[in-house]
Structure formats: C-alpha cells, structure tokens
Amino acid sequence: MRSHGVTDYPDSGPVQTSPGSDLNPGNPTYRAAQQACQSLRPTEKLTQAQAAQNNADALKQAECMRSHGITKYPDPQSGTDGNNTINLTGIDLNSPQFLAAQKACQRYAPPDGKGA
C-alpha cells in the first residue's frame, strides 16, 4: 500500500483513519492502491460462527454510527470469506462529527480491523 502512495498504511493491525491521513477509503489513491494490492491481502476464511458474529458487530457499528449523526453510513456487505466491506464513499472521514462517532462506536469494530 505504501509503495502505491498510501504512506500512512500500518505494518499490522487495524487501519484507522485520522485527520490528515491518507487512509481514507474515499481517496482515489487509497482505492487504487487497495485494488493493486488485493492479491497480497491475507485470505482468512472465517468459520460460520465467526462470520455471523463479525456481521452482527458490523451491523451494530453501522447503527451506532447512524445514531451519532452519520446518517449515510451504510450497512456492511458480507463477503464470501465471511468478512465485511463498507463503502464509505461520499462520507467525510475527517469531519469532527465522523471522528466523534467513530470513537463512540469503536466498541463494535472487529478487533482485526476487517469489516469496518
């Protein structure tokens, strides 16, 4: 990811956005790097129970974000590997309102950063 222009990408752990960060899924550079690096992503297949829990947590996070004023925050889309994706295009990930909602709803984020 860093070699494709996303200089803030961490070595490991969840990917968290922050003001001024290039870790914005709405950023064209981030999306292009994600596409270019797709084949290098670890492919961990979740068990059915893990996938169900991951989806339930991601839904709670989406509901929490909406309840904190991010009304356009979408429900997650479950992938074939049991992980979730959320299209945040059109949402200002650096706005004070988004950052406050993200902090308030962090308890629902999956521990490995997948899904939200």
Secondary structure, DSSP 8 states (H G I E B T S, - for coil): -GGGT-TT--SSS-----TT-S--TTSHHHHHHHHHTGGGS------HHHHHHHHHHHHHHHHHHHHTT-TT----EE-TTS-EE---TTS-TTSHHHHHHHHHTGGGS-TTS---
